[in-house]
């Protein structure tokens, strides 16, 4: 226990006061946005008394909240599926097979991390438009999935590498093909890795701002972050802060709920060393 | 059970098996190959080519014009102020975020339940999107509904709402505040992982030798935390140099283009001035600068760690 004492240099009471204060500071903006979204405020739909007026503004804005939220859900699910399929197959290949060019391909995948987002967005815009994916959520999903690929592939590779070899050998003796081994024997063991990769991909897609901003020109295709950011400018001069904060709450809620449910898996992504690339 | 196979056939079977396994391995990596080739290598080559050509947003590819795009950038009135603003922002954010991250990590590294609660609280803003956090801050810092100014005005400390986004300096500091709030938990987590990897024996040995808390921190914690600190530094510098969302939403470059970052200049070149050629040339400059910077950081951090 001497070590533990040595690690914390504070007495008990000051420690609780300091950390409690910090916790309140960190939580207060989140709580404030929730309160502000239902509070009465001039120049918003909620002029007097507390209520959901701002959410009604949001509901009816542009193509409407249901459409925009649906776009966000579709983009997120698409990104998660693409990322999971590619990184699972790739991780399996990198961890369990040796083939020509394997190490070079793995390094090349990791090197995506070295290239800034902004550098690739302009040519991706030209390229995806040229192959007929202009103004489509699929193009945004492909971009987000591509930037998730280094983390996802690394994570899935180490997940597969952690599985003992005897497991798949006995399955092979029982006549399983390599895909049978992957599907029936390996998948249950790599589920935690899949959840981690899926969670990171979901958060990245749900929150992505730059790619939808440039790829999607049709407001009916737009996702939540850009739609809510645009909401500010289009209310006849006056900025509708109430509806903006309602939009923040709608965007933040799924992230916070998912994070609280899956925090273990989120932290796993850091423990694995995968963040180091 | 099965009759014994002749030795030759057995060897042949094994070679076949290995060849098939190699093929299967390659087959599983094909989606990765296609993805990397189409969405990473091709755009990388394309942006290099675009930077050498005249390329309009609506008109498309024109002729080869090197070095016109690069000359145009050096003459762009926004470019140099954006470079110096981006560097200024990066230095401030990096110092504050790494300091804050390390402080929080030291506070929450124990295994107690309260430390676990604190970790969750500090990580909550990380799960938010940067755009959502920026929109939250947009209201939080506004004179209309911001919660900071009204109580101060009632107390008579100030007479008008604080101009959080009104001046060049306050806009920079307000944005920094937002980014530190949003990302402190992220760097805390990287550093907590690093702290927990330090073996307990070292702290015990230091305690036996009569080291003070400060000495233990200076001579045990900091050196052994070096890999995690380096990682945090590289991520933080890279992320800050590429800042876009927070300034695009919060300040839009205001007041008077004093808060324009380099990536915002790329966006304006491409989608407002509709010149993809100069936007690509800028993208290439950013890429080269970042790769060079990261190489230097790696060398420096590795090299001095070896001593």
Interface residues (C-beta under 8 A of the other chain):
Chain A: X2 X3 X4 X5 X6 X7 X8 X9 X15 X16 X18 X19 X22 X23 X26 X27 X29 X30 X32 X33 X36 X39 X41 X43 X85 X86 X87 X89 X90 X92 X93 X94 X96 X97 X98 X99 X100 X101 X102 X105 X108 X109 X112 X114 X115 X116 X117 X118 X119 X120 X122 X123 X124 X125 X126 X127 X142 X143 X145 X146 X149 X153 X178 X182 X203 X206 X207 X208 X209 X210 X214 X225 X226 X228 X229 X232 X239 X241 X242 X244 X245 X247 X248 X251 X252 X255 X256 X258 X259 X260 X263 X266 X267 X270 X271 X275 X276
Chain B: X21 X22 X23 X24 X25 X26 X27 X28 X29 X31 X32 X33 X35 X36 X38 X39 X40 X41 X42 X43 X44 X46 X47 X50 X55 X104 X106 X107 X108 X109 X110 X114 X117 X118 X120 X121 X122 X123 X124 X125 X127 X128 X129 X130 X131 X132 X135 X136 X137 X138 X139 X140 X142 X144 X145 X147 X181 X184 X185 X189 X190 X193 X200 X201 X203 X204 X206 X207 X213 X216 X217 X231 X235 X238 X242 X244 X245 X248 X249 X263 X266 X267 X270 X271 X276 X279 X280 X283 X284 X286 X287 X290 X291 X294
